[in-house]
Amino acid sequence: MHSQFGNNFLTCGMTGWCMEIIFTSTHCLMDKDLKLKGNTSVWMFPIYGMASLLAPVCSLLKKHSLWLRGSVYTVCIFTGEYLTGSFLRRFEACPWDYSKSPLNVNGLIRLDYAPLWFGAGLLFEKILCRH
């Protein structure tokens, strides 16, 4: 059991890191910079790794609609993002600041990212329910 959690943690952490690097690199396209340099923070690996905690939720939701599952994952991800961001902010270590975005909550989450987290949640579900 612990080994599976560890494997899921590592897989979710690496998947999240890769998603973030790809996402942040697309911002270069707006500047017509074809180098597509993405960025992330070391803090993001354990934050994305915590998606492995969704495994029991995935099991509970497996017979429900895609819309319900994705919506629950979105709420879980927003909650995790808010809590970890609040914690890191206490140490001036939070790698994101959404305070300039119109749909932000305390600069820690962006409600307009809900569709992205919906998709990410379903991707993590695929990772966590592959057995």
N, CA, C and O atoms as a printed pandas DataFrame, in Angstrom:
     atom_number atom_name residue_name chain_id  residue_number  x_coord  y_coord  z_coord
0              1         N          MET        A               1    0.831   -1.197    0.000
1              2        CA          MET        A               1    0.000    0.000    0.000
2              3         C          MET        A               1    0.869    1.253    0.000
3              4         O          MET        A               1    0.658    2.161   -0.804
4              5         N          HIS        A               2    1.854    1.300    0.909
5              6        CA          HIS        A               2    2.713    2.480    0.983
6              7         C          HIS        A               2    3.516    2.653   -0.292
7              8         O          HIS        A               2    3.755    3.776   -0.735
8              9         N          SER        A               3    3.931    1.542   -0.884
9             10        CA          SER        A               3    4.695    1.613   -2.124
10            11         C          SER        A               3    3.846    2.210   -3.244
11            12         O          SER        A               3    4.335    3.014   -4.038
12            13         N          GLN        A               4    2.571    1.813   -3.307
13            14        CA          GLN        A               4    1.678    2.358   -4.336
14            15         C          GLN        A               4    1.471    3.850   -4.129
15            16         O          GLN        A               4    1.456    4.613   -5.095
16            17         N          PHE        A               5    1.310    4.277   -2.870
17            18        CA          PHE        A               5    1.159    5.700   -2.597
18            19         C          PHE        A               5    2.413    6.452   -3.040
19            20         O          PHE        A               5    2.321    7.510   -3.663
20            21         N          GLY        A               6    3.575    5.907   -2.718
21            22        CA          GLY        A               6    4.834    6.545   -3.106
22            23         C          GLY        A               6    4.975    6.653   -4.612
23            24         O          GLY        A               6    5.387    7.688   -5.136
24            25         N          ASN        A               7    4.628    5.570   -5.309
25            26        CA          ASN        A               7    4.680    5.590   -6.777
26            27         C          ASN        A               7    3.712    6.623   -7.337
27            28         O          ASN        A               7    4.056    7.376   -8.248
28            29         N          ASN        A               8    2.499    6.656   -6.788
29            30        CA          ASN        A               8    1.504    7.634   -7.249
30            31         C          ASN        A               8    1.968    9.057   -6.962
31            32         O          ASN        A               8    1.782    9.949   -7.790
32            33         N          PHE        A               9    2.576    9.277   -5.785
33            34        CA          PHE        A               9    3.071   10.604   -5.420
34            35         C          PHE        A               9    4.125   11.065   -6.430
35            36         O          PHE        A               9    4.071   12.189   -6.928
36            37         N          LEU        A              10    5.078   10.187   -6.723
37            38        CA          LEU        A              10    6.134   10.533   -7.678
38            39         C          LEU        A              10    5.567   10.780   -9.073
39            40         O          LEU        A              10    5.956   11.734   -9.747
40            41         N          THR        A              11    4.649    9.923   -9.501
41            42        CA          THR        A              11    4.063   10.069  -10.836
42            43         C          THR        A              11    3.246   11.352  -10.939
43            44         O          THR        A              11    3.349   12.071  -11.933
44            45         N          CYS        A              12    2.436   11.648   -9.923
45            46        CA          CYS        A              12    1.635   12.881   -9.938
46            47         C          CYS        A              12    2.542   14.104   -9.864
47            48         O          CYS        A              12    2.292   15.102  -10.540
48            49         N          GLY        A              13    3.587   14.035   -9.051
49            50        CA          GLY        A              13    4.518   15.162   -8.951
50            51         C          GLY        A              13    5.192   15.448  -10.276
51            52         O          GLY        A              13    5.262   16.601  -10.703
52            53         N          MET        A              14    5.692   14.405  -10.933
53            54        CA          MET        A              14    6.363   14.596  -12.228
54            55         C          MET        A              14    5.372   15.047  -13.305
55            56         O          MET        A              14    5.696   15.903  -14.128
56            57         N          THR        A              15    4.177   14.479  -13.299
57            58        CA          THR        A              15    3.160   14.871  -14.274
58            59         C          THR        A              15    2.801   16.342  -14.102
59            60         O          THR        A              15    2.716   17.083  -15.082
60            61         N          GLY        A              16    2.594   16.760  -12.875
61            62        CA          GLY        A              16    2.259   18.159  -12.604
62            63         C          GLY        A              16    3.371   19.106  -13.017
63            64         O          GLY        A              16    3.120   20.153  -13.614
64            65         N          TRP        A              17    4.607   18.730  -12.695
65            66        CA          TRP        A              17    5.748   19.550  -13.104
66            67         C          TRP        A              17    5.767   19.720  -14.621
67            68         O          TRP        A              17    5.925   20.830  -15.129
68            69         N          CYS        A              18    5.607   18.617  -15.331
69            70        CA          CYS        A              18    5.626   18.673  -16.802
70            71         C          CYS        A              18    4.472   19.523  -17.330
71            72         O          CYS        A              18    4.660   20.330  -18.241
72            73         N          MET        A              19    3.284   19.344  -16.766
73            74        CA          MET        A              19    2.139   20.156  -17.196
74            75         C          MET        A              19    2.430   21.637  -16.995
75            76         O          MET        A              19    2.134   22.461  -17.861
76            77         N          GLU        A              20    3.012   21.967  -15.843
77            78        CA          GLU        A              20    3.286   23.369  -15.545
78            79         C          GLU        A              20    4.329   23.955  -16.489
79            80         O          GLU        A              20    4.187   25.087  -16.950
80            81         N          ILE        A              21    5.358   23.200  -16.771
81            82        CA          ILE        A              21    6.395   23.693  -17.682
82            83         C          ILE        A              21    5.817   23.906  -19.078
83            84         O          ILE        A              21    6.108   24.912  -19.726
84            85         N          ILE        A              22    5.011   22.974  -19.535
85            86        CA          ILE        A              22    4.388   23.124  -20.852
86            87         C          ILE        A              22    3.442   24.332  -20.848
87            88         O          ILE        A              22    3.459   25.132  -21.784
88            89         N          PHE        A              23    2.620   24.469  -19.804
89            90        CA          PHE        A              23    1.674   25.584  -19.720
90            91         C          PHE        A              23    2.400   26.921  -19.696
91            92         O          PHE        A              23    2.043   27.834  -20.440
92            93         N          THR        A              24    3.415   27.043  -18.847
93            94        CA          THR        A              24    4.107   28.332  -18.748
94            95         C          THR        A              24    4.899   28.642  -20.014
95            96         O          THR        A              24    5.118   29.810  -20.336
96            97         N          SER        A              25    5.326   27.616  -20.727
97            98        CA          SER        A              25    6.072   27.871  -21.970
98            99         C          SER        A              25    5.170   28.434  -23.060
99           100         O          SER        A              25    5.647   29.124  -23.961
100          101         N          THR        A              26    3.880   28.151  -22.989
101          102        CA          THR        A              26    2.978   28.668  -24.026
102          103         C          THR        A              26    2.834   30.188  -23.944
103          104         O          THR        A              26    2.439   30.825  -24.921
104          105         N          HIS        A              27    3.149   30.768  -22.792
105          106        CA          HIS        A              27    3.107   32.226  -22.674
106          107         C          HIS        A              27    4.130   32.888  -23.592
107          108         O          HIS        A              27    3.963   34.045  -23.979
108          109         N          CYS        A              28    5.184   32.160  -23.938
109          110        CA          CYS        A              28    6.197   32.691  -24.850
110          111         C          CYS        A              28    5.610   32.940  -26.243
111          112         O          CYS        A              28    6.075   33.819  -26.969
112          113         N          LEU        A              29    4.608   32.177  -26.601
113          114        CA          LEU        A              29    4.003   32.338  -27.927
114          115         C          LEU        A              29    3.400   33.727  -28.101
115          116         O          LEU        A              29    3.397   34.278  -29.201
116          117         N          MET        A              30    2.892   34.288  -27.008
117          118        CA          MET        A              30    2.326   35.637  -27.077
118          119         C          MET        A              30    3.402   36.662  -27.410
119          120         O          MET        A              30    3.126   37.685  -28.035
120          121         N          ASP        A              31    4.619   36.381  -26.991
121          122        CA          ASP        A              31    5.753   37.273  -27.264
122          123         C          ASP        A              31    6.520   36.848  -28.518
123          124         O          ASP        A              31    7.572   37.404  -28.834
124          125         N          LYS        A              32    5.980   35.856  -29.225
125          126        CA          LYS        A              32    6.610   35.308  -30.434
126          127         C          LYS        A              32    8.022   34.789  -30.160
127          128         O          LYS        A              32    8.902   34.858  -31.018
128          129         N          ASP        A              33    8.216   34.272  -28.952
129          130        CA          ASP        A              33    9.495   33.684  -28.548
130          131         C          ASP        A              33    9.405   32.175  -28.744
131          132         O          ASP        A              33    8.787   31.476  -27.941
132          133         N          LEU        A              34   10.013   31.682  -29.793
133          134        CA          LEU        A              34    9.929   30.268  -30.124
134          135         C          LEU        A              34   10.834   29.383  -29.267
135          136         O          LEU        A              34   10.903   28.174  -29.486
136          137         N          LYS        A              35   11.524   29.974  -28.298
137          138        CA          LYS        A              35   12.324   29.166  -27.374
138          139         C          LYS        A              35   11.421   28.391  -26.417
139          140         O          LYS        A              35   11.820   27.361  -25.874
140          141         N          LEU        A              36   10.208   28.890  -26.215
141          142        CA          LEU        A              36    9.204   28.247  -25.365
142          143         C          LEU        A              36    9.763   27.824  -24.010
143          144         O          LEU        A              36    9.586   26.681  -23.588
144          145         N          LYS        A              37   10.429   28.738  -23.341
145          146        CA          LYS        A              37   10.982   28.438  -22.025
146          147         C          LYS        A              37    9.862   28.407  -20.992
147          148         O          LYS        A              37    9.164   29.400  -20.784
148          149         N          GLY        A              38    9.704   27.265  -20.355
149          150        CA          GLY        A              38    8.735   27.124  -19.272
150          151         C          GLY        A              38    9.444   27.240  -17.944
151          152         O          GLY        A              38   10.672   27.191  -17.872
152          153         N          ASN        A              39    8.659   27.395  -16.889
153          154        CA          ASN        A              39    9.282   27.453  -15.570
154          155         C          ASN        A              39    8.374   26.843  -14.521
155          156         O          ASN        A              39    7.166   26.707  -14.713
156          157         N          THR        A              40    8.987   26.482  -13.417
157          158        CA          THR        A              40    8.275   25.927  -12.274
158          159         C          THR        A              40    9.119   26.194  -11.038
159          160         O          THR        A              40   10.118   26.912  -11.096
160          161         N          SER        A              41    8.717   25.622   -9.945
161          162        CA          SER        A              41    9.425   25.761   -8.676
162          163         C          SER        A              41    9.577   24.373   -8.058
163          164         O          SER        A              41    8.748   23.492   -8.284
164          165         N          VAL        A              42   10.614   24.189   -7.297
165          166        CA          VAL        A              42   10.792   22.913   -6.597
166          167         C          VAL        A              42    9.600   22.642   -5.677
167          168         O          VAL        A              42    9.219   21.490   -5.472
168          169         N          TRP        A              43    9.015   23.707   -5.123
169          170        CA          TRP        A              43    7.852   23.542   -4.247
170          171         C          TRP        A              43    6.685   22.866   -4.964
171          172         O          TRP        A              43    5.857   22.212   -4.329
172          173         N          MET        A              44    6.623   23.022   -6.265
173          174        CA          MET        A              44    5.480   22.486   -6.998
174          175         C          MET        A              44    5.480   20.966   -7.083
175          176         O          MET        A              44    4.419   20.360   -7.229
176          177         N          PHE        A              45    6.647   20.342   -6.993
177          178        CA          PHE        A              45    6.680   18.874   -7.071
178          179         C          PHE        A              45    5.853   18.230   -5.955
179          180         O          PHE        A              45    4.979   17.415   -6.250
180          181         N          PRO        A              46    6.098   18.569   -4.678
181          182        CA          PRO        A              46    5.256   17.947   -3.649
182          183         C          PRO        A              46    3.799   18.405   -3.703
183          184         O          PRO        A              46    2.895   17.663   -3.319
184          185         N          ILE        A              47    3.576   19.630   -4.180
185          186        CA          ILE        A              47    2.186   20.088   -4.292
186          187         C          ILE        A              47    1.445   19.250   -5.320
187          188         O          ILE        A              47    0.339   18.782   -5.049
188          189         N          TYR        A              48    2.033   19.052   -6.492
189          190        CA          TYR        A              48    1.400   18.187   -7.487
190          191         C          TYR        A              48    1.375   16.740   -7.015
191          192         O          TYR        A              48    0.427   16.009   -7.300
192          193         N          GLY        A              49    2.406   16.328   -6.300
193          194        CA          GLY        A              49    2.441   14.966   -5.764
194          195         C          GLY        A              49    1.271   14.678   -4.841
195          196         O          GLY        A              49    0.812   13.540   -4.743
196          197         N          MET        A              50    0.785   15.721   -4.158
197          198        CA          MET        A              50   -0.357   15.547   -3.267
198          199         C          MET        A              50   -1.634   15.161   -4.015
199          200         O          MET        A              50   -2.618   14.759   -3.394
200          201         N          ALA        A              51   -1.621   15.280   -5.328
201          202        CA          ALA        A              51   -2.773   14.797   -6.105
202          203         C          ALA        A              51   -2.978   13.306   -5.877
203          204         O          ALA        A              51   -4.071   12.785   -6.099
204          205         N          SER        A              52   -1.926   12.616   -5.433
205          206        CA          SER        A              52   -2.051   11.187   -5.139
206          207         C          SER        A              52   -3.066   10.941   -4.020
207          208         O          SER        A              52   -3.588    9.834   -3.889
208          209         N          LEU        A              53   -3.345   11.967   -3.217
209          210        CA          LEU        A              53   -4.356   11.839   -2.162
210          211         C          LEU        A              53   -5.767   11.742   -2.734
211          212         O          LEU        A              53   -6.713   11.433   -2.010
212          213         N          LEU        A              54   -5.909   12.005   -4.033
213          214        CA          LEU        A              54   -7.225   11.883   -4.678
214          215         C          LEU        A              54   -7.625   10.434   -4.947
215          216         O          LEU        A              54   -8.770   10.176   -5.317
216          217         N          ALA        A              55   -6.714    9.491   -4.772
217          218        CA          ALA        A              55   -6.997    8.088   -5.098
218          219         C          ALA        A              55   -8.288    7.572   -4.450
219          220         O          ALA        A              55   -9.103    6.969   -5.148
220          221         N          PRO        A              56   -8.508    7.783   -3.146
221          222        CA          PRO        A              56   -9.772    7.300   -2.565
222          223         C          PRO        A              56  -10.993    8.010   -3.140
223          224         O          PRO        A              56  -12.060    7.411   -3.276
224          225         N          VAL        A              57  -10.832    9.290   -3.475
225          226        CA          VAL        A              57  -11.940   10.053   -4.075
226          227         C          VAL        A              57  -12.264    9.473   -5.447
227          228         O          VAL        A              57  -13.431    9.333   -5.812
228          229         N          CYS        A              58  -11.218    9.137   -6.204
229          230        CA          CYS        A              58  -11.417    8.527   -7.524
230          231         C          CYS        A              58  -12.217    7.233   -7.406
231          232         O          CYS        A              58  -13.120    6.972   -8.201
232          233         N          SER        A              59  -11.874    6.436   -6.412
233          234        CA          SER        A              59  -12.590    5.167   -6.209
234          235         C          SER        A              59  -14.057    5.410   -5.883
235          236         O          SER        A              59  -14.931    4.698   -6.378
236          237         N          LEU        A              60  -14.330    6.405   -5.058
237          238        CA          LEU        A              60  -15.715    6.711   -4.691
238          239         C          LEU        A              60  -16.531    7.239   -5.863
239          240         O          LEU        A              60  -17.736    7.004   -5.948
240          241         N          LEU        A              61  -15.865    7.952   -6.764
241          242        CA          LEU        A              61  -16.580    8.615   -7.859
242          243         C          LEU        A              61  -16.605    7.827   -9.162
243          244         O          LEU        A              61  -17.210    8.276  -10.135
244          245         N          LYS        A              62  -15.962    6.663   -9.204
245          246        CA          LYS        A              62  -15.734    5.990  -10.485
246          247         C          LYS        A              62  -16.996    5.704  -11.294
247          248         O          LYS        A              62  -16.918    5.604  -12.519
248          249         N          LYS        A              63  -18.140    5.571  -10.662
249          250        CA          LYS        A              63  -19.371    5.277  -11.403
250          251         C          LYS        A              63  -20.192    6.529  -11.697
251          252         O          LYS        A              63  -21.290    6.445  -12.247
252          253         N          HIS        A              64  -19.661    7.673  -11.332
253          254        CA          HIS        A              64  -20.393    8.922  -11.544
254          255         C          HIS        A              64  -19.982    9.579  -12.860
255          256         O          HIS        A              64  -19.013    9.172  -13.500
256          257         N          SER        A              65  -20.728   10.585  -13.241
257          258        CA          SER        A              65  -20.501   11.252  -14.521
258          259         C          SER        A              65  -19.157   11.976  -14.550
259          260         O          SER        A              65  -18.602   12.347  -13.516
260          261         N          LEU        A              66  -18.666   12.159  -15.746
261          262        CA          LEU        A              66  -17.429   12.906  -15.972
262          263         C          LEU        A              66  -17.538   14.299  -15.371
263          264         O          LEU        A              66  -16.582   14.789  -14.769
264          265         N          TRP        A              67  -18.689   14.943  -15.526
265          266        CA          TRP        A              67  -18.881   16.313  -15.035
266          267         C          TRP        A              67  -18.792   16.388  -13.525
267          268         O          TRP        A              67  -18.185   17.311  -12.983
268          269         N          LEU        A              68  -19.400   15.412  -12.832
269          270        CA          LEU        A              68  -19.331   15.408  -11.378
270          271         C          LEU        A              68  -17.896   15.124  -10.916
271          272         O          LEU        A              68  -17.375   15.811  -10.038
272          273         N          ARG        A              69  -17.268   14.112  -11.512
273          274        CA          ARG        A              69  -15.897   13.762  -11.134
274          275         C          ARG        A              69  -14.955   14.942  -11.341
275          276         O          ARG        A              69  -14.206   15.306  -10.435
276          277         N          GLY        A              70  -14.990   15.539  -12.529
277          278        CA          GLY        A              70  -14.110   16.663  -12.826
278          279         C          GLY        A              70  -14.362   17.849  -11.913
279          280         O          GLY        A              70  -13.426   18.534  -11.501
280          281         N          SER        A              71  -15.625   18.091  -11.596
281          282        CA          SER        A              71  -15.969   19.210  -10.703
282          283         C          SER        A              71  -15.442   18.969   -9.290
283          284         O          SER        A              71  -14.924   19.890   -8.658
284          285         N          VAL        A              72  -15.569   17.748   -8.793
285          286        CA          VAL        A              72  -15.047   17.429   -7.459
286          287         C          VAL        A              72  -13.530   17.572   -7.446
287          288         O          VAL        A              72  -12.970   18.128   -6.501
288          289         N          TYR        A              73  -12.861   17.076   -8.482
289          290        CA          TYR        A              73  -11.400   17.213   -8.541
290          291         C          TYR        A              73  -10.986   18.686   -8.596
291          292         O          TYR        A              73   -9.997   19.082   -7.980
292          293         N          THR        A              74  -11.740   19.483   -9.328
293          294        CA          THR        A              74  -11.440   20.919   -9.415
294          295         C          THR        A              74  -11.508   21.565   -8.039
295          296         O          THR        A              74  -10.616   22.326   -7.665
296          297         N          VAL        A              75  -12.560   21.267   -7.287
297          298        CA          VAL        A              75  -12.699   21.819   -5.935
298          299         C          VAL        A              75  -11.552   21.336   -5.046
299          300         O          VAL        A              75  -10.999   22.115   -4.269
300          301         N          CYS        A              76  -11.197   20.066   -5.156
301          302        CA          CYS        A              76  -10.086   19.525   -4.358
302          303         C          CYS        A              76   -8.767   20.213   -4.718
303          304         O          CYS        A              76   -7.981   20.552   -3.834
304          305         N          ILE        A              77   -8.530   20.414   -5.995
305          306        CA          ILE        A              77   -7.291   21.062   -6.433
306          307         C          ILE        A              77   -7.265   22.521   -5.986
307          308         O          ILE        A              77   -6.238   22.996   -5.503
308          309         N          PHE        A              78   -8.377   23.236   -6.140
309          310        CA          PHE        A              78   -8.443   24.619   -5.666
310          311         C          PHE        A              78   -8.156   24.678   -4.156
311          312         O          PHE        A              78   -7.433   25.558   -3.691
312          313         N          THR        A              79   -8.721   23.749   -3.413
313          314        CA          THR        A              79   -8.507   23.710   -1.961
314          315         C          THR        A              79   -7.035   23.472   -1.646
315          316         O          THR        A              79   -6.455   24.164   -0.810
316          317         N          GLY        A              80   -6.438   22.497   -2.314
317          318        CA          GLY        A              80   -5.019   22.217   -2.106
318          319         C          GLY        A              80   -4.141   23.389   -2.495
319          320         O          GLY        A              80   -3.174   23.708   -1.803
320          321         N          GLU        A              81   -4.480   24.030   -3.607
321          322        CA          GLU        A              81   -3.710   25.188   -4.072
322          323         C          GLU        A              81   -3.806   26.334   -3.060
323          324         O          GLU        A              81   -2.808   26.987   -2.755
324          325         N          TYR        A              82   -5.002   26.567   -2.550
325          326        CA          TYR        A              82   -5.201   27.654   -1.585
326          327         C          TYR        A              82   -4.442   27.372   -0.288
327          328         O          TYR        A              82   -3.755   28.248    0.238
328          329         N          LEU        A              83   -4.571   26.146    0.224
329          330        CA          LEU        A              83   -3.925   25.808    1.496
330          331         C          LEU        A              83   -2.403   25.813    1.387
331          332         O          LEU        A              83   -1.723   26.357    2.257
332          333         N          THR        A              84   -1.867   25.216    0.332
333          334        CA          THR        A              84   -0.409   25.188    0.196
334          335         C          THR        A              84    0.133   26.582   -0.102
335          336         O          THR        A              84    1.199   26.955    0.388
336          337         N          GLY        A              85   -0.594   27.347   -0.900
337          338        CA          GLY        A              85   -0.175   28.716   -1.177
338          339         C          GLY        A              85   -0.175   29.568    0.081
339          340         O          GLY        A              85    0.738   30.366    0.294
340          341         N          SER        A              86   -1.206   29.400    0.925
341          342        CA          SER        A              86   -1.274   30.140    2.187
342          343         C          SER        A              86   -0.098   29.783    3.092
343          344         O          SER        A              86    0.504   30.656    3.717
344          345         N          PHE        A              87    0.218   28.498    3.154
345          346        CA          PHE        A              87    1.343   28.042    3.971
346          347         C          PHE        A              87    2.661   28.615    3.457
347          348         O          PHE        A              87    3.443   29.171    4.229
348          349         N          LEU        A              88    2.906   28.481    2.157
349          350        CA          LEU        A              88    4.162   28.970    1.591
350          351         C          LEU        A              88    4.283   30.491    1.680
351          352         O          LEU        A              88    5.379   31.028    1.844
352          353         N          ARG        A              89    3.169   31.162    1.572
353          354        CA          ARG        A              89    3.179   32.636    1.647
354          355         C          ARG        A              89    3.688   33.106    3.014
355          356         O          ARG        A              89    4.320   34.158    3.105
356          357         N          ARG        A              90    3.426   32.352    4.059
357          358        CA          ARG        A              90    3.909   32.711    5.404
358          359         C          ARG        A              90    5.431   32.813    5.446
359          360         O          ARG        A              90    5.991   33.546    6.261
360          361         N          PHE        A              91    6.086   32.077    4.567
361          362        CA          PHE        A              91    7.548   32.061    4.516
362          363         C          PHE        A              91    8.089   32.813    3.299
363          364         O          PHE        A              91    9.270   32.717    2.965
364          365         N          GLU        A              92    7.193   33.568    2.640
365          366        CA          GLU        A              92    7.540   34.289    1.412
366          367         C          GLU        A              92    8.117   33.338    0.366
367          368         O          GLU        A              92    9.069   33.673   -0.340
368          369         N          ALA        A              93    7.524   32.147    0.278
369          370        CA          ALA        A              93    8.025   31.126   -0.631
370          371         C          ALA        A              93    6.980   30.669   -1.653
371          372         O          ALA        A              93    7.225   29.722   -2.401
372          373         N          CYS        A              94    5.824   31.327   -1.691
373          374        CA          CYS        A              94    4.784   30.920   -2.636
374          375         C          CYS        A              94    5.206   31.312   -4.050
375          376         O          CYS        A              94    5.418   32.493   -4.324
376          377         N          PRO        A              95    5.333   30.327   -4.956
377          378        CA          PRO        A              95    5.839   30.641   -6.295
378          379         C          PRO        A              95    4.811   31.286   -7.230
379          380         O          PRO        A              95    5.160   31.644   -8.355
380          381         N          TRP        A              96    3.580   31.440   -6.806
381          382        CA          TRP        A              96    2.583   32.079   -7.659
382          383         C          TRP        A              96    1.905   33.224   -6.912
383          384         O          TRP        A              96    1.803   33.225   -5.686
384          385         N          ASP        A              97    1.450   34.191   -7.692
385          386        CA          ASP        A              97    0.696   35.323   -7.156
386          387         C          ASP        A              97   -0.297   35.742   -8.226
387          388         O          ASP        A              97    0.073   36.334   -9.240
388          389         N          TYR        A              98   -1.553   35.427   -7.987
389          390        CA          TYR        A              98   -2.600   35.714   -8.963
390          391         C          TYR        A              98   -3.345   37.000   -8.643
391          392         O          TYR        A              98   -4.416   37.243   -9.201
392          393         N          SER        A              99   -2.806   37.827   -7.761
393          394        CA          SER        A              99   -3.540   39.004   -7.297
394          395         C          SER        A              99   -3.883   39.995   -8.414
395          396         O          SER        A              99   -4.801   40.799   -8.253
396          397         N          LYS        A             100   -3.171   39.955   -9.533
397          398        CA          LYS        A             100   -3.473   40.870  -10.640
398          399         C          LYS        A             100   -4.536   40.321  -11.589
399          400         O          LYS        A             100   -4.966   41.023  -12.504
400          401         N          SER        A             101   -4.957   39.098  -11.386
401          402        CA          SER        A             101   -5.992   38.490  -12.231
402          403         C          SER        A             101   -7.366   38.825  -11.664
403          404         O          SER        A             101   -7.564   38.796  -10.450
404          405         N          PRO        A             102   -8.314   39.141  -12.542
405          406        CA          PRO        A             102   -9.624   39.576  -12.053
406          407         C          PRO        A             102  -10.384   38.519  -11.248
407          408         O          PRO        A             102  -11.124   38.875  -10.331
408          409         N          LEU        A             103  -10.227   37.252  -11.559
409          410        CA          LEU        A             103  -10.987   36.205  -10.882
410          411         C          LEU        A             103  -10.141   35.454   -9.856
411          412         O          LEU        A             103  -10.175   34.225   -9.797
412          413         N          ASN        A             104   -9.382   36.195   -9.050
413          414        CA          ASN        A             104   -8.527   35.548   -8.058
414          415         C          ASN        A             104   -9.190   35.557   -6.684
415          416         O          ASN        A             104  -10.057   36.380   -6.392
416          417         N          VAL        A             105   -8.756   34.623   -5.859
417          418        CA          VAL        A             105   -9.177   34.576   -4.465
418          419         C          VAL        A             105   -7.916   34.740   -3.628
419          420         O          VAL        A             105   -7.090   33.832   -3.537
420          421         N          ASN        A             106   -7.785   35.905   -3.024
421          422        CA          ASN        A             106   -6.623   36.242   -2.190
422          423         C          ASN        A             106   -5.284   36.032   -2.904
423          424         O          ASN        A             106   -4.264   35.791   -2.257
424          425         N          GLY        A             107   -5.290   36.122   -4.206
425          426        CA          GLY        A             107   -4.064   35.961   -4.983
426          427         C          GLY        A             107   -3.556   34.534   -5.035
427          428         O          GLY        A             107   -2.488   34.275   -5.589
428          429         N          LEU        A             108   -4.318   33.595   -4.458
429          430        CA          LEU        A             108   -3.839   32.212   -4.339
430          431         C          LEU        A             108   -4.475   31.245   -5.330
431          432         O          LEU        A             108   -3.864   30.238   -5.688
432          433         N          ILE        A             109   -5.679   31.535   -5.770
433          434        CA          ILE        A             109   -6.294   30.702   -6.807
434          435         C          ILE        A             109   -6.938   31.610   -7.848
435          436         O          ILE        A             109   -7.349   32.735   -7.560
436          437         N          ARG        A             110   -7.012   31.086   -9.061
437          438        CA          ARG        A             110   -7.677   31.792  -10.160
438          439         C          ARG        A             110   -8.876   30.965  -10.588
439          440         O          ARG        A             110   -8.730   29.842  -11.070
440          441         N          LEU        A             111  -10.056   31.525  -10.409
441          442        CA          LEU        A             111  -11.265   30.801  -10.762
442          443         C          LEU        A             111  -11.353   30.524  -12.254
443          444         O          LEU        A             111  -11.976   29.546  -12.669
444          445         N          ASP        A             112  -10.724   31.394  -13.081
445          446        CA          ASP        A             112  -10.745   31.150  -14.524
446          447         C          ASP        A             112   -9.866   29.956  -14.919
447          448         O          ASP        A             112   -9.899   29.530  -16.073
448          449         N          TYR        A             113   -9.090   29.417  -13.991
449          450        CA          TYR        A             113   -8.313   28.205  -14.261
450          451         C          TYR        A             113   -9.119   26.934  -13.994
451          452         O          TYR        A             113   -8.600   25.830  -14.157
452          453         N          ALA        A             114  -10.377   27.076  -13.589
453          454        CA          ALA        A             114  -11.210   25.908  -13.290
454          455         C          ALA        A             114  -11.225   24.883  -14.431
455          456         O          ALA        A             114  -11.094   23.690  -14.159
456          457         N          PRO        A             115  -11.380   25.295  -15.690
457          458        CA          PRO        A             115  -11.375   24.281  -16.755
458          459         C          PRO        A             115  -10.033   23.530  -16.845
459          460         O          PRO        A             115  -10.009   22.339  -17.155
460          461         N          LEU        A             116   -8.929   24.224  -16.577
461          462        CA          LEU        A             116   -7.622   23.567  -16.601
462          463         C          LEU        A             116   -7.508   22.552  -15.471
463          464         O          LEU        A             116   -7.013   21.445  -15.681
464          465         N          TRP        A             117   -7.961   22.917  -14.277
465          466        CA          TRP        A             117   -7.911   21.991  -13.151
466          467         C          TRP        A             117   -8.896   20.851  -13.328
467          468         O          TRP        A             117   -8.645   19.741  -12.860
468          469         N          PHE        A             118  -10.008   21.105  -13.992
469          470        CA          PHE        A             118  -10.973   20.051  -14.316
470          471         C          PHE        A             118  -10.271   18.973  -15.142
471          472         O          PHE        A             118  -10.358   17.784  -14.837
472          473         N          GLY        A             119   -9.577   19.408  -16.189
473          474        CA          GLY        A             119   -8.834   18.468  -17.042
474          475         C          GLY        A             119   -7.686   17.802  -16.309
475          476         O          GLY        A             119   -7.452   16.605  -16.472
476          477         N          ALA        A             120   -6.967   18.571  -15.502
477          478        CA          ALA        A             120   -5.848   18.001  -14.743
478          479         C          ALA        A             120   -6.355   16.952  -13.760
479          480         O          ALA        A             120   -5.724   15.911  -13.577
480          481         N          GLY        A             121   -7.484   17.223  -13.133
481          482        CA          GLY        A             121   -8.064   16.258  -12.200
482          483         C          GLY        A             121   -8.403   14.951  -12.888
483          484         O          GLY        A             121   -8.163   13.875  -12.341
484          485         N          LEU        A             122   -8.965   15.042  -14.096
485          486        CA          LEU        A             122   -9.288   13.821  -14.843
486          487         C          LEU        A             122   -8.024   13.090  -15.295
487          488         O          LEU        A             122   -8.007   11.861  -15.363
488          489         N          LEU        A             123   -6.975   13.837  -15.600
489          490        CA          LEU        A             123   -5.695   13.209  -15.937
490          491         C          LEU        A             123   -5.128   12.482  -14.714
491          492         O          LEU        A             123   -4.671   11.345  -14.829
492          493         N          PHE        A             124   -5.154   13.125  -13.552
493          494        CA          PHE        A             124   -4.683   12.472  -12.330
494          495         C          PHE        A             124   -5.535   11.240  -12.022
495          496         O          PHE        A             124   -5.014   10.237  -11.534
496          497         N          GLU        A             125   -6.834   11.305  -12.302
497          498        CA          GLU        A             125   -7.705   10.150  -12.116
498          499         C          GLU        A             125   -7.208    8.974  -12.961
499          500         O          GLU        A             125   -7.144    7.843  -12.480
500          501         N          LYS        A             126   -6.860    9.243  -14.212
501          502        CA          LYS        A             126   -6.338    8.187  -15.100
502          503         C          LYS        A             126   -5.078    7.568  -14.511
503          504         O          LYS        A             126   -4.888    6.353  -14.556
504          505         N          ILE        A             127   -4.223    8.418  -13.959
505          506        CA          ILE        A             127   -2.977    7.939  -13.354
506          507         C          ILE        A             127   -3.271    7.079  -12.131
507          508         O          ILE        A             127   -2.683    6.012  -11.954
508          509         N          LEU        A             128   -4.174    7.547  -11.300
509          510        CA          LEU        A             128   -4.432    6.894  -10.027
510          511         C          LEU        A             128   -5.318    5.654  -10.136
511          512         O          LEU        A             128   -5.291    4.799   -9.251
512          513         N          CYS        A             129   -6.088    5.548  -11.189
513          514        CA          CYS        A             129   -7.008    4.411  -11.347
514          515         C          CYS        A             129   -6.568    3.487  -12.475
515          516         O          CYS        A             129   -7.404    2.831  -13.097
516          517         N          ARG        A             130   -5.290    3.429  -12.743
517          518        CA          ARG        A             130   -4.800    2.625  -13.868
518          519         C          ARG        A             130   -4.750    1.135  -13.558
519          520         O          ARG        A             130   -4.486    0.331  -14.452
520          521         N          HIS        A             131   -4.998    0.756  -12.315
521          522        CA          HIS        A             131   -4.939   -0.669  -11.943
522          523         C          HIS        A             131   -6.321   -1.260  -11.830
523          524         O          HIS        A             131   -6.463   -2.445  -11.527
